[in-house]
Amino acid sequence: MRADQHLVQLLLPLYDNEGHDFPRAQFDRVAKELTERFGWWHEYRTELERRFAQDRIVVRAQSVTLL
């Protein structure tokens, strides 16, 4: 029996092709879009941040197969 799980991770560039920083608003927009679509991540992450007294807890995902 296979047990498939997911580990989600987004690696976004900090700079454009000319070496200019992307504005913070670009990253805020991605965070907002992900939260709107997958809100449970945000809620659970917020709970973990509170529980562990952290400014930010990293949440990421990718497909994995347990062997």
C-alpha contacts under 8 A as a table, 3 or more apart, distances in Angstrom:
res1	aa1	res2	aa2	distance
2	R	65	T	7.04
2	R	66	L	6.88
2	R	67	L	7.68
3	A	65	T	6.07
3	A	66	L	5.63
4	D	63	S	7.21
4	D	64	V	5.92
4	D	65	T	4.70
4	D	66	L	6.45
5	Q	62	Q	7.99
5	Q	63	S	5.87
5	Q	64	V	5.38
5	Q	65	T	6.41
5	Q	66	L	7.83
6	H	61	A	5.47
6	H	62	Q	4.72
6	H	63	S	4.06
6	H	64	V	5.70
7	L	60	R	5.75
7	L	61	A	2.50
7	L	62	Q	3.28
7	L	63	S	5.51
7	L	64	V	6.90
8	V	59	V	7.38
8	V	60	R	4.03
8	V	61	A	1.54
8	V	62	Q	4.14
8	V	63	S	7.44
9	Q	59	V	7.32
9	Q	60	R	3.88
9	Q	61	A	4.56
9	Q	62	Q	6.27
10	L	60	R	7.01
13	P	16	D	7.22
14	L	21	D	5.88
14	L	22	F	5.93
15	Y	18	E	7.54
15	Y	19	G	5.18
15	Y	20	H	5.13
15	Y	21	D	4.45
15	Y	22	F	5.59
16	D	19	G	5.29
16	D	20	H	5.42
16	D	21	D	6.54
16	D	22	F	6.66
17	N	20	H	7.47
22	F	26	Q	6.66
23	P	26	Q	5.68
23	P	27	F	7.53
24	R	27	F	5.44
24	R	28	D	6.26
25	A	28	D	4.87
25	A	29	R	5.99
26	Q	29	R	5.23
26	Q	30	V	6.56
27	F	30	V	5.14
27	F	31	A	6.26
28	D	31	A	5.09
28	D	32	K	6.12
29	R	32	K	5.03
29	R	33	E	6.12
30	V	33	E	5.09
30	V	34	L	6.14
31	A	34	L	5.23
31	A	35	T	6.05
32	K	35	T	5.08
32	K	36	E	6.09
33	E	36	E	5.14
33	E	37	R	6.22
34	L	37	R	5.12
34	L	38	F	5.63
34	L	39	G	7.22
35	T	38	F	5.13
35	T	39	G	4.42
35	T	40	W	7.67
35	T	41	W	7.01
35	T	42	H	5.80
36	E	39	G	5.46
38	F	41	W	6.05
38	F	42	H	7.57
39	G	42	H	5.25
39	G	43	E	6.35
40	W	43	E	5.06
40	W	44	Y	5.93
41	W	44	Y	5.29
41	W	45	R	5.82
41	W	59	V	7.39
42	H	45	R	5.10
42	H	46	T	5.95
43	E	46	T	5.13
43	E	47	E	6.26
44	Y	47	E	4.99
44	Y	48	L	6.20
45	R	48	L	5.03
45	R	49	E	6.07
45	R	57	I	6.21
45	R	58	V	7.72
45	R	59	V	7.06
46	T	49	E	5.03
46	T	50	R	6.24
46	T	57	I	7.89
47	E	50	R	5.14
47	E	51	R	6.05
48	L	51	R	4.91
48	L	52	F	5.92
48	L	57	I	6.96
49	E	52	F	5.35
49	E	53	A	5.56
49	E	54	Q	4.74
49	E	55	D	6.28
49	E	56	R	5.95
49	E	57	I	5.77
50	R	53	A	4.96
50	R	54	Q	6.53
51	R	54	Q	7.94
54	Q	57	I	6.72
